[in-house]
Amino acid sequence: MELRQLRYVVAVAETRNFTRAAARCFVAQSALSRQIGNLERELGAKLFARTSRRVELTPAGEAFLVGARQCLEAAERAVTDAAAAVGEVRGRLLIGTVPTVVAVDIAEVLQRFRERHPQVRVGLNVGASDAMTAEIAAGDLDVAFLGLPAGHEPRGVAALELAREQLVAVVSPTHELADHDRVSLHQLATSPFADFPAGSPGRAQSDRAFEAAELEREVAYEMMSVDLMTRIVGRDLAVALLPAAVARGNPSVRALPLTDGPSRVEYLVWSGFNPTPATRAFLSTFRP
């Protein structure tokens, strides 16, 4: 049994297609099929049920896939650890981020990291703070940039506070409040809102502020995309509460300070349990 055979099995399982799996592995389809056939003969079991149009894992294949992924992860970790022992950082770094990070310029951070550690492959995911915290704890992400309501600290992960700020009201240039120097939640409550999905930490910041003020509001549009949110606001379909930097320089919206707006805190989080060399190298860029 060889590592390349394990890689081929994982590729076929994920693509459900031998041609696409071969392209992903940069190998001829005939060679990939032959190696999987050799492995099946060695194991004495078929890993895939296949026809000319369909490929599926057999029960034996499903059982084998779990161990195959673990072996490949262990092999990659062994290579990166050996490289780190002689001062070279390699491997893969999986980064999660909320769509409203303003405390750091992620592209600039990645540029500096790339200059120092060009052998590290970086994957980026955009998501909600609570989901990414769970992924960090489970080992599915290495680091993540979160935005949480003030007083709501990350749990189960190591964390570095990056910034604190008060959210601003974001309205269209034609909104009745657009010319005000500052506004209150009471003034905004009569307008429909665009906000993050209910139950998400991004939504909780606004929900808690309105509950504390004993005000009700209508959330007419829910989404994770900040770009879409500001476009909806720009059409005067709704108002929103967002970090000031999100609206700054956007001519289609106005950012207004709030007299009683919610605050949020941005964090960089990671697992303190056996971080990879790439994770440790990335964290070092944020520490004095």
N, C-alpha and C positions, 0 to 999 in steps of 0.2 A: 504494500500500500504506500502511495506517494502523496505528498502534499498537493501536487498539481491535480491528482485525481479528486481530492477533497474539494479543491477550488472548482473543478468542473461540475461536480455534483451540486454544490451550492448555487452555481450560476444557472444550471438547468432548472433547479427547484424554484429559483426566484424569477426567472424569465418565462418558465413553462414552454420553452422552445429551444431546440438544440442549435438552430442557426443563430439566434440572438445570443445564446450562451457562448457560442464559439467566438462571435464578434467581441463580446465583452472580455473574453480571456485572450484575445489576439492569437487565436489558433484556428487551423482549418477544422471545419465541422467533422470531417472524416476522422481526424486525429482525436478530437474530443469524444466522438462516439466510440472509437476503438478503446480509448482509455477507460471510459465508463463501462464498456463491455468487459474489459479485463478485470476491472474491480468487482463487477457483479459475479464473475466466475470465481474470483478469489473468495468472495463472501458466501457464495452458494445461494444467493438470493437476488431477485430482481429489485432494483431500486426505483425504476420508473415503469409505469404502464404507458405505452406509447402507440399511436397510430400515425398516419401521415399528416393528420391535422390536430392532434391532441396529445399533450404530455402531462401526466400526473404522477405524483409520488405514490408508491405502494405503501402499505403499512410498514414494511421493512425499510423503505426509503425514508419515511417520516421519522422513524426511530434513529436511523443512521445520520440524518441531517443534523440532529441536535449535537451529537458528538463531533461531527465534522466541523461545525462552526466553532465549537469549543477548541478543537485542535488547531484550527487556523488562527484563532485569536491568541492562543498560547504561543504558537510559533512566531507570530508577529511581535508579541510582547518580548519574547526571548531575543529577537533581533534588535529591537529598540533598546532593551536593557543593556545588551552587549555594546551597542554603539555609544550609549550614554556613559558606560564605564571608561571609555577612552575619549570622552569629551564631545561626542557628536550626537546631537538630538535628531531622532528620526521618528517615523511612525505616523499615526493619524491623530488629529485633534478635532473633536466634535464640539462645536460652540452653538449654544442656543441664545436667542435674544428676543426680548419683547419688541414690538414695532415702534415703541416710543422712546428708545434710548437717546438721551441727549447729553449725559454726563461725559461721554467719551465719543470720539470719532472712530467708529469701529474700523472703517477702511484704513485710517491712518495707523491704528494699532496693528492691524494685520500687515500693513506694509513694513513697519519696523520689525515685526516678528519674522516676516519672510526674509528680510535682509540678514537677520541673525541666524535663522534656522531654515534654510531653503529646502531641507530634506523632509520637512513635516508637511503632510497633506492635510488640508483643513476642510472640514465640512461645516456648513452653516444652516441652522434651522430657525425659523421664526415661529413663536408660539406664545402661550399664556404662562404667566409666572408660576402658577401652581402646578401645571402639568410639567414644566421644565424642572422644577424642584424635585418632583417625583422621579423624573428621568435621571437626574444627577444622582439621587440616592440609589437608584437601581443600576447605575453604571452605564446607562444608555447615552448619556451626555457627559462630557468632561468638565466643561465650564458653562456658565450662563449669565447673561445680564438680565436682571429682573427689575421691575418697577412695582413697589408695594405701597399700600396706604401707610402713612406715618403711624408708628406704634405696632405695626404688623411685621415682625422680623422673620426672616427665613428660618425654617425649622428642619432639623435633620441633616443639614449641610453646613460646611464652613462658609463664612461670608465676609466680604469686605465692603463697607459702605463707601459709595462713590460720590453721592450728592443728595441734597435735600432741596425741594422747591415747592412752591405753591402753584397749583394749576391756574390757568387763566380761562376766561370765557372766550370762545371762538365763534364769531358770528359773520354773516355776510356783510359786504359794504352797504347793502340796502336795508339791513335790519333796522328796526326802530331804535335799537340801543347802540348802533354802530358809532355814533358821534359822542358817546359818553366817555368821560375820562376813566371811570371805573363803575362797576355794576355789582349788584348783590344777587344771591341765589333767589331771593323773592322776586326780583325783576325778571330773572330768566325762567322762572317756573311756569310762566304762561306760554312759553314756546315749546314746540316739540323738540326732542333731543335725538342726536345720533350718538351712540355709545358702544362700548364693548359688550360682548354677550353677557347675559345675566349669569351671576355666579363666578365670573372671572375676577381676579384681583384688580384688573384695570377698571372694571365696572364698579367694584366695591368702593373705590375712592369717592366716586360721585354719589353712589347710593347712601353711604354713611353720612356724607355732608348734608344731603337733603333730609335724611331722617333726623339728624341732630338739630336741624333748623325747623323740624316739624312741618315740612313742605312736601307736597306731592308733585310729581312731574310725569309727563308722558314720554317714554322712550319709543320713538316711532321707527327708528332704524338701528339694528344691531349688526356689528361686523368687527372683524379683527384688523382690517386694512385701514391704517391711518390716512393713507392717500385718498381712498374712497370716501372716508369720513369727511375730510376737508373739502372734497369736491361736492359732496351733498350739502355741506354747510354753505359753500360758495354759491350754490343755486338757491339759497334762502329756503331750503326745505327743512332745516333744523339748525339748532345750535349745539355746541359741544364744550366739554371741559377737557383741556389738553395741556401738555407742557408748552410754555411760551415759545421754545425753540422750534416746535413743530409748525407754528403759524408764522414765525418770523420770516420775512422775505417772500411770503406768499401773497401776491396782490389780490387773490380772489377771496381772501378772508381778512377779518380784523381780530386782533387779540386784545382783550380788555382785562385789566387787573380786576380781581374779585375782592370785595371787602370781607367776605366770609367763606372763601373757597377752601377746598381740601388741599392737604399737602401730601406729597409722596416722596419715597426714598428709593434711590436706585442702588442696587447691589451687584457685585460680582460674586457668584457662588460657585462652589466646587465640592467634591467629596474629599473628606480628609482621609479616607481609607485607601491607602496604596495608590496615590495618583501616579500617572504615567510620567516619564521624563518630559514629554511634550507639554503635559499639563503644568508641571512644575516650571518649565521654561516660560510658558505663557504667563503664569502668575507672577513670575519674577519681574515682568515689565510693569507691574502695578505696585511694587513694593519698593520702599526707599533702600 
